[in-house]
């Protein structure tokens, strides 16, 4: 199965393409629909995700789409199951298997992300046509210190998940350092490096093939409540790539999460990354930075369906164009 995982990982990180994270949970998606003036029903969630998946020429810029488990069991309006329909459009479907951030036991300052107890097995995801799975582990770095044992617990969970996936699916490994807080860029850099080191240790211990995974990290930047001037794209790129250089060359690729950044800022930062030589591609796996403009443009109005798709395509094409600028070492 190793060669198959490597092939899929290479496809997911293909030059000039990124991954669309349309994986909001039912609760999160319902809240965003309400904010946009859309009734938060299962049907409206289905319609919105079909709007995203069927955007014109999406496969030119998107290699894979991450769905939540609700979507994996839904169909397009013509009755075709989402995974099958997406595959027919030339895009790999995948599924998110974590349940969101929760406090670690005995710790007031750290988060972890639980794995869905009823999550589909690798075999079931494959039967639905999925090629990959994603699991995130979040750590907050906005306090005076971060608990090493909490980082280790999160890293161990990511390692076990990745090893289990590689029975035939590509794991997207997401060790996220969250943006909330007043911390500066240097603090984020240090904690991100600590988290990545712990994750690498667990992946090595569990014999995970790095050429068959996609790393989905945060960019290194200040917290959203940082009181001084925001970091420039060049500063963010330098700090981020300096942390990533500890990863071996065999890693399939890096697909950044947007982490709550504005669409424009996430793209500008990704563009600055491309000026740094790396042995692996640097691309995107954005969620809100891609889908929020589409939701705003559509806002549940059938007459604005095409407007929503156009808003998505505009952001996807902008990021894909930036990803094509990567300097290969």
C-alpha positions in Angstrom: 0.0 0.0 0.0 3.0 2.3 0.5 3.4 3.0 -3.3 -0.3 3.8 -3.6 -0.1 6.3 -0.7 2.9 7.9 -2.3 1.1 8.2 -5.6 -1.9 9.8 -4.0 0.2 12.2 -1.8 2.1 13.3 -5.0 -1.2 13.9 -6.7 -2.5 15.9 -3.7 0.5 18.2 -3.8 0.8 18.5 -7.6 2.4 21.7 -8.9 0.0 24.6 -9.1 -2.8 22.8 -7.2 -4.1 22.9 -3.6 -6.7 21.2 -1.4 -10.1 22.7 -0.6 -11.1 22.2 3.0 -14.9 22.0 2.9 -14.9 20.1 6.1 -16.8 22.2 8.6 -18.7 20.2 11.2 -22.5 20.3 11.1 -22.5 22.9 14.0 -19.9 25.1 12.4 -21.5 25.0 9.0 -24.9 25.7 10.4 -23.6 28.7 12.3 -22.0 30.1 9.2 -25.1 29.6 7.1 -27.2 31.4 9.8 -24.7 34.3 9.7 -25.2 34.5 5.9 -29.0 34.5 6.3 -29.4 30.9 5.2 -31.6 28.4 7.1 -29.1 25.9 8.6 -30.8 22.7 7.2 -29.1 19.5 6.0 -30.4 20.3 2.5 -28.8 23.8 2.5 -25.5 22.3 3.7 -25.7 19.8 0.9 -26.5 22.5 -1.7 -23.7 24.7 -0.5 -21.1 21.9 -0.7 -22.4 20.9 -4.1 -22.0 24.6 -5.1 -18.3 24.4 -4.1 -17.5 21.0 -5.6 -19.1 21.8 -9.0 -17.5 25.3 -9.5 -16.4 25.5 -13.1 -12.9 24.1 -13.9 -12.2 23.6 -10.2 -10.0 20.5 -10.9 -7.5 22.8 -12.7 -6.5 24.3 -9.4 -7.7 21.8 -6.7 -6.4 18.3 -6.3 -8.6 17.2 -3.4 -11.6 18.2 -1.3 -11.9 17.5 2.4 -15.5 16.8 3.5 -17.0 16.1 6.9 -18.7 12.8 7.4 -22.2 14.2 6.8 -21.2 15.2 3.2 -19.6 11.8 2.6 -23.1 10.2 2.9 -24.9 12.9 0.8 -25.5 13.1 -2.9 -25.4 15.7 -5.6 -28.8 16.9 -6.8 -28.7 14.2 -9.6 -28.4 11.4 -6.9 -24.7 10.7 -7.4 -22.9 10.2 -4.1 -20.5 13.1 -3.3 -17.3 11.0 -3.4 -18.2 9.5 -6.7 -19.3 12.8 -8.2 -16.1 14.5 -7.1 -13.9 11.7 -8.5 -15.7 12.1 -11.8 -14.9 15.8 -11.8 -11.2 14.9 -11.5 -10.8 15.7 -7.8 -9.8 13.3 -5.0 -12.4 13.2 -2.1 -11.3 12.9 1.5 -12.7 13.1 5.0 -12.0 14.8 8.3 -12.0 12.4 11.2 -11.3 14.6 14.2 -14.1 16.1 16.4 -12.7 19.5 17.1 -10.6 21.1 19.9 -11.3 20.0 23.5 -9.3 20.8 26.7 -6.8 18.1 27.7 -7.6 16.5 31.1 -5.8 18.2 34.0 -4.7 21.1 31.8 -6.4 24.5 31.7 -4.2 25.9 29.0 -3.9 23.2 26.3 -6.2 21.8 23.7 -6.4 18.5 21.9 -8.7 17.3 19.1 -10.6 14.1 19.7 -10.9 11.4 17.1 -14.5 10.6 16.1 -15.4 7.4 17.9 -17.7 6.5 15.1 -15.2 7.6 12.4 -15.3 5.5 9.2 -12.6 2.9 9.0 -10.0 3.2 6.2 -11.7 0.4 4.3 -15.1 2.2 4.5 -13.6 5.5 3.3 -12.0 3.7 0.4 -15.4 2.1 -0.5 -16.9 5.5 -0.7 -14.2 6.5 -3.1 -12.0 8.5 -0.7 -8.3 8.8 -1.2 -7.2 10.5 2.0 -8.2 11.4 5.6 -7.3 14.5 7.7 -6.9 14.8 11.4 -5.9 18.0 13.3 -4.4 18.5 16.7 -4.5 22.1 18.1 -2.2 23.7 20.6 -2.7 27.1 22.1 0.5 29.2 22.5 -1.0 32.3 23.9 -0.1 31.6 27.5 3.2 31.9 29.4 4.2 28.3 28.6 2.9 25.3 26.8 2.7 21.9 28.6 5.2 19.5 27.0 3.1 16.5 27.9 0.1 18.0 26.1 2.2 18.5 23.0 3.4 14.9 23.2 -0.2 13.6 23.7 -1.4 15.4 20.6 1.7 14.3 18.6 1.2 10.7 19.6 -2.4 10.8 18.4 -1.4 12.2 15.1 1.3 9.6 14.7 -1.1 6.7 15.5 -3.7 8.1 13.1 -1.1 8.5 10.3 0.2 4.9 10.7 -3.4 3.6 10.7 -4.2 5.5 7.5 -1.3 4.2 5.5 -3.0 0.9 5.1 -4.3 2.5 1.9 -5.1 6.1 2.5 -3.0 9.2 2.7 -3.1 10.9 6.0 -3.1 14.7 6.1 -1.3 15.5 9.3 -2.4 18.8 10.8 -0.4 20.0 13.9 -2.0 23.4 14.3 -0.7 26.1 16.6 -3.8 28.3 17.0 -3.9 32.0 16.2 -6.0 33.1 19.2 -4.1 35.2 21.7 -1.6 38.1 22.0 1.6 36.1 21.4 4.2 37.5 18.9 5.6 35.8 15.9 8.7 34.6 17.7 6.6 32.8 20.3 4.6 31.1 17.6 7.8 30.1 15.8 9.2 28.4 18.9 6.0 26.6 19.8 5.4 25.5 16.2 9.0 24.1 16.1 8.4 22.2 19.4 5.2 20.8 18.1 6.7 19.7 14.8 9.6 18.0 16.5 7.2 16.0 18.7 5.2 15.0 15.7 8.3 13.9 13.7 9.4 11.7 16.6 6.0 9.9 16.7 5.9 9.4 13.0 9.4 7.9 13.0 8.6 5.6 16.0 5.5 4.3 14.1 7.3 3.9 10.8 5.1 6.3 9.0 6.3 6.8 5.4 6.8 10.6 5.0 6.6 10.3 1.3 3.0 9.1 1.7 1.7 12.0 3.9 0.8 15.6 3.5 1.8 18.0 6.3 -0.8 20.7 7.0 0.8 23.2 9.4 -0.1 26.7 10.4 1.9 29.6 9.1 4.1 31.2 11.7 2.6 34.6 12.6 1.5 36.6 15.6 -1.8 35.9 17.5 -4.9 37.6 16.3 -4.9 39.9 19.4 -1.3 40.9 19.2 -1.1 44.6 20.0 1.7 45.7 17.7 2.1 45.9 13.9 1.3 42.7 12.0 4.1 40.7 10.5 4.8 41.2 6.8 4.5 38.3 4.3 8.3 38.2 4.1 8.7 37.9 7.9 6.0 35.2 8.0 7.6 33.3 5.2 11.1 33.4 6.7 9.8 32.2 10.1 7.7 29.5 8.7 10.2 28.0 6.3 12.9 28.1 9.1 10.7 25.8 11.1 9.8 23.5 8.2 13.5 23.0 7.2 13.7 20.4 10.0 11.5 18.1 8.0 13.2 15.4 5.8 13.4 15.7 2.1 11.2 12.7 1.6 8.1 14.5 2.9 5.5 14.5 0.1 4.6 18.1 0.5 3.3 20.9 2.7 -0.3 22.3 2.4 -0.8 25.2 4.7 -4.0 25.9 6.6 -5.3 29.5 6.6 -6.1 29.4 10.3 -8.5 32.3 10.4 -6.4 34.7 8.2 -8.2 36.9 5.7 -8.3 35.4 2.2 -6.0 38.1 0.9 -3.4 37.8 3.7 -3.3 34.0 3.4 -2.6 34.3 -0.3 0.1 37.0 0.2 1.9 34.9 2.8 1.7 31.8 0.6 3.2 33.8 -2.3 6.1 35.0 -0.1 6.8 31.3 0.8 7.5 30.5 -2.8 10.7 32.7 -2.8 12.3 30.1 -0.5 13.9 27.0 -1.9 12.5 23.8 -0.4 12.8 20.1 -1.3 9.0 19.7 -1.1 6.1 21.7 -2.6 4.5 24.5 -0.5 0.8 24.8 -1.4 -2.5 25.4 0.3 -5.3 23.5 2.1 -7.4 26.5 3.0 -10.9 26.4 4.4 -12.4 29.8 5.3 -10.0 31.7 3.1 -11.6 30.0 0.1 -15.2 29.1 1.1 -16.2 32.2 3.0 -16.3 34.5 0.0 -18.4 31.9 -1.8 -20.9 31.7 1.0 -21.2 35.5 1.2 -21.7 35.8 -2.6 -24.3 33.0 -2.6 -26.1 33.7 0.7 -28.7 31.0 -0.1 -30.1 32.8 -3.2 -30.6 30.4 -6.1 -30.0 33.3 -8.5 -26.6 33.9 -6.9 -25.4 30.3 -7.3 -23.0 31.2 -10.1 -21.8 34.2 -8.1 -20.9 31.9 -5.2 -19.0 29.6 -7.5 -17.2 32.6 -9.2 -16.1 33.9 -5.8 -14.6 30.5 -4.9 -12.9 30.1 -8.2 -11.4 33.5 -7.9 -9.7 32.7 -4.6 -8.7 29.2 -5.7 -7.1 30.4 -8.9 -5.2 33.2 -7.1 -3.7 30.6 -4.7 -3.0 28.1 -7.4 -1.2 30.8 -9.4 1.0 31.5 -6.4 1.7 27.8 -5.8 3.1 27.6 -9.3 5.8 30.1 -8.4 7.5 27.6 -6.1 11.2 27.4 -6.5 12.3 23.8 -6.7 15.6 23.0 -5.0 
